Amino acid sequence: MGKDKTMTEHEFEQLVREYRGTIYTVCYMFSSDKEEVADLFQEILINLWKGSGKFRGDAALNSWIYKVSLNTCISYDRAKRRRIHAGPLSLDIDLFEDRDERARQAGKLRERISKLGLFDRAIVLLWLENLSYEEIGEIVGISAKNVSVRLVRIKEQLKSASE
C-alpha cells in the first residue's frame, strides 16, 4: 500500500486475517457485550477499508491498525454515552469465566481498566500489547515521555483501585 492506493479485496482479507486478534483485543477492551464487540469489529473493518487508500506507510501497519481501531472504539463509546438508554440488558456471557485464579485475576484487571478514561484505557491496552512507548505515543498522538508519565499515573490508579 502506498500513497492513495486502495487495497485489493485479497490484500484486505489478508490484513484482516493477520490482525484479527489485535482488532478483537481493542474491541474487548471497550466492551464486554458480545454483540457490541461484533459491531465494533465490523465498524473498524469498514474504517480500515475506507482509509486504506490514505495509509502512506509513514508508520508501521500495525500502528495504523491500532490507531484506526482505537479511534473507532473511542468514537463509538462517546456516541453511546450520548444516546438515551431504555434500560439495562441482561447479558448471559462472561468473557473471563471464573474457571481458575488466573481468569479471575484477568477479570478483576479488566474491570479496573474499564473504569479508566478512554485515553488512559487506550494507553494501557497498547502497553499490555507490549508496544514500545514510542509506538504508543505515535498511535495516540503524544510523546514517548508523556506515555511514560501517564503509565505511572495509570498504574497508581489501578493499584489504588485494587485496595
Helices and strands as residue ranges (DSSP letters): H 9-30, H 34-51, G 52-54, H 61-82, H 101-114, H 118-128, H 133-140, H 144-162
